[in-house]
């Protein structure tokens, strides 16, 4: 925006100021708008998304640096990010928002970097490059992501700019900047070595061409193809010529070392010492053992140190000789600055001298080993999917412009194409393929696209355009964009209508394009086509960027999102903070975190301010001690639950399940199994595109970015105190109102639900009906027995652990004709009885198992699981661990037992008639027959009232050994037998002879670990769902359930 004098006027200074004419520089305005948008996209709401698994590690290590305890480890790449972000924490304090400030700042620098390439991109190309980088879905996402790749992208752009500026004007300052950028790149991430390898290969080729040019320039007899073949012959040795230039220049009649040779010497000498790990097999011949990282950096013997020192001494000496032969002063300055920067960073500002080993040796040694490990296990075609899905706009221009560049482009344009193709091939070949590496493909693609637009603009040589021409072009571009939107988006009307409107828009676009070309000339066509591509795809590109970054940034429907922490993490972190404040414990809050399969992350970051956090693999159970909060990997949930029960812990509310982290469903991995150089691969591709649904699926994903498959996930289980209200963040100060019955999504009556309120459950297992129609439900996790009316309204409850036995772990129930309620206290090794109102304990008997293989006594119970009451009032108890049925009077007097002979080896297990292996559920039919769930024999056995065998039938799905897979059964009034299959989420109904009649397995809202069953007076079934913490009503004759 500029100003100039207007017409001469009198008056005061204010009048003259108002009279000044202001000329608007529209390009400057455009730049301001683009940079403002780029800034907003990178800094707006940075803390909204939970820190990704890797982000949390990087943030914690950066926070450690701010606390003075960071040491470099190449496992999580170079030190630069941690030091930069650590200083950010020192300045701005540590939050999720500030954890992403440094990548956002570097992302802004990446947007501005094309200004350094203005000479080669042109003014139009620079604006295009800035715009592409500002709105790139990949770059916006990873500019808001605490990872090294956006940092590295900036340093690689600086390397490229310094290289081309030096090739242009030969100023020494560009060599110094080049060395600094190279050092910073090496200190950022090991992927820098891939780019430097490409850079050296390219510069070596340029050097060979330049060396062959010098003799032909002198003789005036240069021939393009002859020069090309001479350069190809010289290519393997050109770098040697540069390294030994003072000694070899006369042999080739060369006047001076080309500038490409200067860069080869500088980059080569600075890189050479890092390559020592590739000589590990040779060095190990002189060491005392393997030189593998991290062991070698932690405990190296004298011989090991000598072997490593020799390797580095040799390479440093070679680099120094080459550098000093080249340009001593320049090399000493450049190498000195680069080495000082790298060592300062890798030693954590000279506080960790082990960084010499972890940086110079560990960086390459560790990641070389990771190539074979193939972390992520992505297929060779991974980036062939990711790039078109997100960078389709610059990629399409780059594909067309790349051909143009190779045929008629400048050396710079060809360099960009080689950069993209080389890194694409290298990253596709590398063992580890991750979405964040797409950053290093998006940048050169954007630059090629920008060069293409600049070249199209130059080809046009646009004359001044009048208003009519500008409006026509604008109309053409608008109809082109409308055409794609109408064709692609499902905006309501039927497909035929959308196709018709799209065809009309396409026809208008063609006609107006022809009109513009006929009026402005054919040289307009390339630029017009480029603009049509940009305008048509810009909407979809910006839409993709906004959706992946802001709408679903922590829900992995996008391939750019990899093992993202779920939104539940930050919500629960806030709840933990509220609990710490509500209890007054603050940083002393006691927290246990499962560390299985890296479950501890990102909790290590979110709980960094707490002093009593224990991280432990809970595969063996909860760590010792008392805790206020327990967060468990769902894989260990059953173990921890059982451990809490065995310890008699009752302070926790029923646990809640949450998605801990999740990832994009990788079903594509199995779609193509052959390698890229196998004919079968291309046959599969052709078949998938032309005969299968690959093309349709690819288009659908490009448009919607919805894989239509549930993401993979690791789930967690959270335990919070019983008296803590997670909704309000306050401790409960008054009696909670009982939970009221309700209905499920399909309208089925239900009551309970997970929670700590009266009438709710943690892990209910069995249900029984009293003579008055009331329902009794026992909870194995809390030891609470509750009484409800026939509709699920709470009437009474009793906490068996709190009032009577703190080791109680009940599973089964039975109710007598007098209303007495009997409880099978499975792992309390006893049978209990209460009155109907649950006001008093009336009976208790049973003894723990003796162990050592001794035969059980009449009152020795090893996991009594269920009880049934016969017409005489006798109790039939399934003594599950002893594999027998024991019969007692209602007063607890022993009568007899049924089962196989006992031995220390079999513990009474048997598979014959009236023999059992893990008997669980038991019930007595109206005719007196005793029906038993013989779990591990996968059968139902039916005995007569005296215990004699009558018949049996098999139950497919029984027989599992999971400690929670315990089936219950109920004999219905008409003689049918309803039984549960907890592991399958089913209740089946058989005839009394074993004919399967009905399976209750609702698709709309599946059963979750069904256990106990009771029949209502109306013939319906209340089914206990231990996995959902509720009791739900089903029609026992409704085969339509499935």
Secondary structure, 3 states (H helix, E strand, C coil): CEEECCCCCCCCHHHHHHHCEEECCHHHHHHHHHHHHHHHHHHCCCCCCCCCHHHHHHHHHHHHHHHCCCCCCHHHCCCHHHHHHHHHHHHHCCCCCHHHHHHHHHHHHHHHHHHHHHHHHHHHHHHHHHHHHHHCHHHHHHHCCCCCHHHHHHHHHHHHHHHHHHHHHCCHHHHHHHHHHHHHHHCCCCCHHHHHHHHHHHHHHHHHHHHHHHHHHHHCCCCHHHHHHHHHHHHHHHHHHHHCHHHHHHHHCCCCCCHHHHHHHHHHHHHHHHHHHHHHHHHHCCCCCCCCCCHHHHCCCHHHHHHHHHHHHHHHHHHHHHHHHHHHHHHHHHHHHHHHHHHHHHCCCCCCCCHHHHHHHHHHHHHHHHHHHCCCCCCCCHHHHHHHHHCHHHHHHHHHHHHHHHHHCCHHHHHHHHHHHHHHHHHHHCCCCCHHHHHHHHHHHHHHHHHHHHHHHHHHCCCCCCHHHHHHHHHHHHHHHHHHHHHHCCCCCCHHHHHHHHHHHHHHHHHHHHHHHHHHCCCHHHHHHHHHHHHHHHHHHHHHHHHHHHHCCCCCCCCCCCCEECCHHHHHHHHHHHHHHHHCCHHHCEEEEECHHHCCCCHHHHCCCCCEEEEECHHHCCCCCCCCEEEEEHHHHHHHHHHHHHHCCCCECCCEEEEEEEECCCHHHHCCCCCCCCHHHHHHHHHHHHCCCHHHHHHHHHHHCCCCCCCEEEEEEEECECCEECCCCEECCCCCCCCCCEECCCCCEEEECECCCCCCECCEEEEEECCCCCEEEEECCCCEEEEECCCCCEEEEEEHHHHCCCCCCCCEEEECCCCCEEEEECCCCEEEEECCCCCCEEEEECECCCCCCCCCCCCECCCEEEEEECCCCCEEEEEHHHCEEEEECCCCCEEEEEECCCCCCCCCECCCCCCECCEEEEEECCCCCEEEEECCCCEEEEECCCCCEEEEEECCCCCCCCCCCCCCEEECCCCCEEEEEHHHCEEEEECCCCCEEEEECCCCCCCCCEEEEEECCCCEEEEEECCCCEEEEEECCCHHHC
